[in-house]
Amino acid sequence: MIINKKVQEVLNKQINMEFWSAYLYLSMSNYLADLGYPGFAHWMQVQSKEEAGHAMRMLDYVNERGGRVLLEQIPSVPHDWKGVLDVFEETYKHELKVTDLINECVNVANAEKDHASKIFLNWFVTEQVEEEASVSEILDQLRMFDAKGEGMYIMDNNMRVRTQE
């Protein structure tokens, strides 16, 4: 079964966005390491690997369906923020954007009656619910501690235990 061309196009766009996301989170990881937060840096590094894994999962799917993956140039990512809270606020905004893009992929698969792609994309829909909830919880904690003081030390230590799923 050959993948629908419109679905292939939207998945190619999403593959490139997932790789950009991996770069973004790696940039955030380096920024957080520079601030002296190795736990937060580790969390973002794991997030970066996860996003690259999402891209590879989509890439493999397009290839498996007889489509063609077109990798584009990855645009530059930001390198500076206003602190840990700002990093996670931007992360949350970015995850909301990715959710919208995944939903658009599902919309195209629905419109094109590509049921196999719709089923494949359901995993990403569920993943985005988890992504948003995870970052939202971190933001709540950062705001509780006003992103400073002993709470930051505790949070930074807690962030070190994250493993890639």
C-alpha positions as a Markdown table, in Angstrom:
| # | Residue | x | y | z |
|---|---|---|---|---|
| 1 | Met | 0.0 | 0.0 | 0.0 |
| 2 | Ile | 1.5 | 3.3 | -1.1 |
| 3 | Ile | 1.1 | 6.2 | 1.2 |
| 4 | Asn | -1.2 | 9.0 | 0.1 |
| 5 | Lys | 0.8 | 11.9 | -1.4 |
| 6 | Lys | -0.9 | 14.6 | 0.7 |
| 7 | Val | -0.3 | 12.5 | 3.9 |
| 8 | Gln | 3.3 | 12.0 | 2.8 |
| 9 | Glu | 3.7 | 15.8 | 2.4 |
| 10 | Val | 2.3 | 16.6 | 5.9 |
| 11 | Leu | 4.4 | 13.8 | 7.5 |
| 12 | Asn | 7.6 | 15.1 | 5.8 |
| 13 | Lys | 6.8 | 18.5 | 7.2 |
| 14 | Gln | 6.3 | 17.0 | 10.7 |
| 15 | Ile | 9.5 | 14.9 | 10.4 |
| 16 | Asn | 11.5 | 18.1 | 9.8 |
| 17 | Met | 9.7 | 19.8 | 12.7 |
| 18 | Glu | 10.5 | 16.9 | 15.1 |
| 19 | Phe | 14.2 | 17.2 | 14.2 |
| 20 | Trp | 14.0 | 21.0 | 14.7 |
| 21 | Ser | 12.4 | 20.3 | 18.1 |
| 22 | Ala | 15.3 | 18.0 | 19.0 |
| 23 | Tyr | 17.7 | 20.8 | 18.2 |
| 24 | Leu | 15.6 | 23.3 | 20.2 |
| 25 | Tyr | 15.7 | 21.0 | 23.3 |
| 26 | Leu | 19.4 | 20.3 | 22.9 |
| 27 | Ser | 20.0 | 24.1 | 22.8 |
| 28 | Met | 17.9 | 24.5 | 25.9 |
| 29 | Ser | 19.9 | 21.7 | 27.5 |
| 30 | Asn | 23.1 | 23.5 | 26.8 |
| 31 | Tyr | 21.7 | 26.8 | 28.1 |
| 32 | Leu | 20.5 | 25.1 | 31.4 |
| 33 | Ala | 23.9 | 23.4 | 31.8 |
| 34 | Asp | 25.6 | 26.9 | 31.4 |
| 35 | Leu | 23.3 | 28.2 | 34.2 |
| 36 | Gly | 24.5 | 25.4 | 36.5 |
| 37 | Tyr | 21.4 | 23.2 | 36.4 |
| 38 | Pro | 22.7 | 19.7 | 35.4 |
| 39 | Gly | 19.4 | 18.0 | 36.2 |
| 40 | Phe | 17.3 | 20.4 | 34.1 |
| 41 | Ala | 19.9 | 20.1 | 31.3 |
| 42 | His | 19.6 | 16.3 | 31.5 |
| 43 | Trp | 15.8 | 16.5 | 31.3 |
| 44 | Met | 16.1 | 18.6 | 28.1 |
| 45 | Gln | 18.7 | 16.3 | 26.6 |
| 46 | Val | 16.4 | 13.3 | 27.1 |
| 47 | Gln | 13.6 | 15.4 | 25.6 |
| 48 | Ser | 15.8 | 16.1 | 22.6 |
| 49 | Lys | 16.5 | 12.4 | 22.1 |
| 50 | Glu | 12.8 | 11.7 | 22.4 |
| 51 | Glu | 11.9 | 14.2 | 19.6 |
| 52 | Ala | 14.6 | 12.8 | 17.3 |
| 53 | Gly | 13.0 | 9.4 | 18.0 |
| 54 | His | 9.6 | 10.7 | 17.0 |
| 55 | Ala | 11.1 | 11.9 | 13.7 |
| 56 | Met | 12.7 | 8.5 | 13.1 |
| 57 | Arg | 9.4 | 6.8 | 13.9 |
| 58 | Met | 7.6 | 8.9 | 11.3 |
| 59 | Leu | 10.5 | 8.5 | 8.8 |
| 60 | Asp | 10.4 | 4.7 | 9.1 |
| 61 | Tyr | 6.6 | 4.8 | 8.6 |
| 62 | Val | 6.8 | 6.8 | 5.4 |
| 63 | Asn | 9.5 | 4.5 | 4.1 |
| 64 | Glu | 7.5 | 1.4 | 5.1 |
| 65 | Arg | 4.5 | 2.7 | 3.2 |
| 66 | Gly | 6.5 | 3.2 | 0.0 |
| 67 | Gly | 6.8 | 7.0 | 0.4 |
| 68 | Arg | 9.8 | 9.3 | 0.1 |
| 69 | Val | 11.2 | 11.2 | 3.0 |
| 70 | Leu | 12.6 | 14.6 | 2.2 |
| 71 | Leu | 14.8 | 16.1 | 4.8 |
| 72 | Glu | 15.1 | 19.9 | 4.7 |
| 73 | Gln | 17.6 | 22.2 | 6.2 |
| 74 | Ile | 17.0 | 22.7 | 9.9 |
| 75 | Pro | 16.5 | 26.4 | 10.7 |
| 76 | Ser | 18.5 | 27.9 | 13.5 |
| 77 | Val | 17.1 | 27.5 | 17.0 |
| 78 | Pro | 17.2 | 30.0 | 19.9 |
| 79 | His | 20.2 | 29.9 | 22.3 |
| 80 | Asp | 19.2 | 32.3 | 25.1 |
| 81 | Trp | 16.3 | 32.6 | 27.5 |
| 82 | Lys | 15.6 | 34.6 | 30.7 |
| 83 | Gly | 16.1 | 31.6 | 33.0 |
| 84 | Val | 14.7 | 28.2 | 33.8 |
| 85 | Leu | 11.1 | 29.4 | 34.0 |
| 86 | Asp | 11.3 | 31.0 | 30.6 |
| 87 | Val | 12.8 | 27.8 | 29.1 |
| 88 | Phe | 9.9 | 25.8 | 30.3 |
| 89 | Glu | 7.3 | 28.4 | 29.3 |
| 90 | Glu | 8.8 | 28.3 | 25.8 |
| 91 | Thr | 8.8 | 24.5 | 26.0 |
| 92 | Tyr | 5.1 | 24.4 | 26.8 |
| 93 | Lys | 4.3 | 26.8 | 24.0 |
| 94 | His | 6.3 | 24.7 | 21.6 |
| 95 | Glu | 4.5 | 21.5 | 22.7 |
| 96 | Leu | 1.2 | 23.2 | 22.1 |
| 97 | Lys | 2.3 | 24.1 | 18.6 |
| 98 | Val | 3.5 | 20.5 | 18.0 |
| 99 | Thr | 0.1 | 19.3 | 19.1 |
| 100 | Asp | -1.6 | 21.5 | 16.6 |
| 101 | Leu | 0.8 | 20.2 | 13.9 |
| 102 | Ile | 0.1 | 16.5 | 14.8 |
| 103 | Asn | -3.7 | 17.3 | 14.8 |
| 104 | Glu | -3.2 | 18.7 | 11.3 |
| 105 | Cys | -1.5 | 15.5 | 10.2 |
| 106 | Val | -4.5 | 13.6 | 11.5 |
| 107 | Asn | -6.9 | 15.9 | 9.7 |
| 108 | Val | -5.1 | 15.3 | 6.4 |
| 109 | Ala | -5.1 | 11.6 | 7.0 |
| 110 | Asn | -8.9 | 11.8 | 7.7 |
| 111 | Ala | -9.6 | 13.9 | 4.7 |
| 112 | Glu | -7.6 | 11.6 | 2.4 |
| 113 | Lys | -9.3 | 8.5 | 4.0 |
| 114 | Asp | -5.8 | 7.1 | 4.8 |
| 115 | His | -6.9 | 4.9 | 7.7 |
| 116 | Ala | -3.5 | 3.3 | 8.2 |
| 117 | Ser | -1.9 | 6.7 | 8.7 |
| 118 | Lys | -4.7 | 7.8 | 11.0 |
| 119 | Ile | -4.1 | 4.8 | 13.2 |
| 120 | Phe | -0.3 | 5.4 | 13.1 |
| 121 | Leu | -0.8 | 9.0 | 14.1 |
| 122 | Asn | -3.0 | 8.1 | 17.1 |
| 123 | Trp | 0.2 | 7.2 | 19.0 |
| 124 | Phe | 1.5 | 10.8 | 18.5 |
| 125 | Val | -1.8 | 12.3 | 19.6 |
| 126 | Thr | -1.6 | 10.4 | 22.9 |
| 127 | Glu | 2.1 | 11.3 | 23.2 |
| 128 | Gln | 1.3 | 15.0 | 22.9 |
| 129 | Val | -1.2 | 14.7 | 25.8 |
| 130 | Glu | 1.6 | 13.3 | 27.9 |
| 131 | Glu | 4.1 | 15.9 | 26.7 |
| 132 | Glu | 1.8 | 18.8 | 27.6 |
| 133 | Ala | 1.0 | 17.4 | 31.0 |
| 134 | Ser | 4.6 | 16.7 | 31.9 |
| 135 | Val | 5.8 | 20.2 | 31.0 |
| 136 | Ser | 2.7 | 21.8 | 32.7 |
| 137 | Glu | 3.6 | 20.0 | 35.9 |
| 138 | Ile | 7.2 | 21.2 | 35.8 |
| 139 | Leu | 5.9 | 24.8 | 35.2 |
| 140 | Asp | 3.5 | 24.5 | 38.2 |
| 141 | Gln | 6.4 | 23.5 | 40.4 |
| 142 | Leu | 8.7 | 26.2 | 39.1 |
| 143 | Arg | 6.0 | 28.8 | 39.8 |
| 144 | Met | 5.5 | 27.4 | 43.2 |
| 145 | Phe | 9.1 | 28.0 | 44.1 |
| 146 | Asp | 9.2 | 31.2 | 42.1 |
| 147 | Ala | 12.0 | 29.5 | 40.1 |
| 148 | Lys | 14.5 | 30.2 | 42.9 |
| 149 | Gly | 15.8 | 29.1 | 46.2 |
| 150 | Glu | 16.0 | 25.6 | 47.7 |
| 151 | Gly | 13.1 | 24.4 | 45.6 |
| 152 | Met | 15.3 | 24.8 | 42.5 |
| 153 | Tyr | 18.0 | 22.6 | 44.0 |
| 154 | Ile | 15.4 | 19.9 | 44.8 |
| 155 | Met | 13.8 | 20.1 | 41.3 |
| 156 | Asp | 17.2 | 20.1 | 39.6 |
| 157 | Asn | 18.1 | 16.9 | 41.5 |
| 158 | Asn | 14.7 | 15.3 | 40.6 |
| 159 | Met | 15.2 | 16.1 | 36.9 |
| 160 | Arg | 18.3 | 14.0 | 36.8 |
| 161 | Val | 16.3 | 10.7 | 37.1 |
| 162 | Arg | 14.4 | 11.1 | 33.9 |
| 163 | Thr | 15.1 | 8.3 | 31.4 |
| 164 | Gln | 14.2 | 8.0 | 27.8 |
| 165 | Glu | 11.0 | 6.2 | 27.2 |
